[in-house]
Structure formats: structure tokens, C-alpha cells
Amino acid sequence: MKNKSAKINTQQFTQLLNRSIQQLDQDKLAALRAARQTALSKQRVSVAAATLSSGHLLPIHLSLRAQKWIIAVLVTAILLSAWSVLQHQHEQQINELDIAILSDEMPIEIFVD
């Protein structure tokens, strides 16, 4: 079992970061702000690229978790649709075979082992 006292909660982690930031000089803080802005701008570009790939720019920005759920639902719907089509085709084949048997269109050799 893990030791609960070894865990650092988010509030303690925030306090540690805030104390560490106070020890940095202004040049390093400016570099960190620039790196953060660059990372955020790249993140916005990747979300916009995902929405543009469909040919439409959506006015809403969804969280990564919401995007994953939407993708999961769409994949599930596609798989269920494909399964339904395959089941329908299988039933059609069975119906055609039954009709052929009942109408005596099948040769007798098919029934002999």
C-alpha cells in the first residue's frame, strides 16, 4: 500500500511552485511566460486543425475528454451499423436459401452427405 503522507495534494504543490517562482529572476520568468504562450498557441492550433479537417470551423471548443467521448460514440455507432448490415445480409441469405429449398430449386445432391 502507498503511504498517504507521501502524497502531495494540489494545494501543497501550488504553494511549492509559488515559493519557487519567487526565487526566479525576471529574465527566467519572461522566458517561462513566452514558453507557456507558445504551448497554448500550439494547443489552440491543434484543436482548430481538428475542426477544420471536417470542412467546417466549429464555433465551440471542446475539451479533450469531450472529444474522446464523441469519437467513442461515433465509432460505436459505426460498428453497430456495420454489424446490423451484416446481420441483415445474413438473414437475407438464409431467407433465399429457405425459399430455394421450399420451391424445389435446390438439387437433391445438396441434401445428401
N, C-alpha and C positions, 0 to 999 in steps of 0.2 A: 504494500500500500504506500501511496505517496504521502509525504509529510505535508500537512496543510499549512504549517508555519513557513514552509519553503516557498509557497506560492506568493507572488506579488500581485495584488489587485491593481486595477487600472488607476485608482486614485493615488496609490503609492508610486506607481510608475510615472504618472504625470508629475508628481511632486519631484521625483528624482530628475526627470528631464528638465523641469523648470529651474531647479538648482544648477544643473549642468549648463543650461543656456546662459545663465547669469555670469558664468566664468569665461564665456567666449568673447573675443573681441569683435568689433563692428564689421571688419572685413569678412570674417568667417560667417557671421550672421547674414550678411548680404549674399554671400555665396550659397548658403543654405536656402535662403528665400528664393534665389534665382533657380536653384535646382528643383525646389518644390513647384515653382510656377511652370517650369519646363515639364515636369512629370504630370502636372494637372492638365496642361495643354495637350500633351500626348494622349492622355486618357480621354479627353473630350473628343479628340480626332478619331480615336478608335471606335467610340460609340457612334459618332456621326457617320463613319465609314460603314458600319454595320447597317445603319438605317438607310444609307444611300444605295447600298447594294441591291435593295429591293426595288429601286427606281423611284422611291418616294422618300422625302425627308419628313420624318415624324416630328411633330412639334413637342413631343414629350420625351423625356429622358428616363429610361427605366433602370433600376438598379440591376447589378449583375445577377443577383438572386432571382429577380423577377424575369429577367431574360432567360435564365436557365429553366425556370418553371414553364415559360411559354414554349420554349423549344421542346421540353419534355412532353408537354401536352400535344404539340403538333406531331411529334414523332409517334406518340401513342395513337393518335387519330389516324395517321397514315398506315401504321401497322394493322390497326383494327380494320380499316377499309380494305387493305390488301387481303387480310385473312377472310373477310366477308366475301370478297370477289372470288377467291379460291374455293371457298365453301359452296358458293352458288354454282360455279363451274362444275365442281364435283357432283353436286346434286343433279345438274343438267345431264351429265354423263350417265349417271345411274338411271335417270328417267328415260333417256334414249335407249339404254340397254334393256330396261323393262319393257318398253314399247316394242322393241325389236323381238324380244322373247315372246311377248303376248301375241304379236302379229305373225309369228312363224317366219320371220325374215332371217333368223339365225340358222346356219347349217347345223345338222344333228351332231357333227364331229366336235363341236364346241362343248357339248354336254357329256361326252364320253372321256373318261380318264385314260 
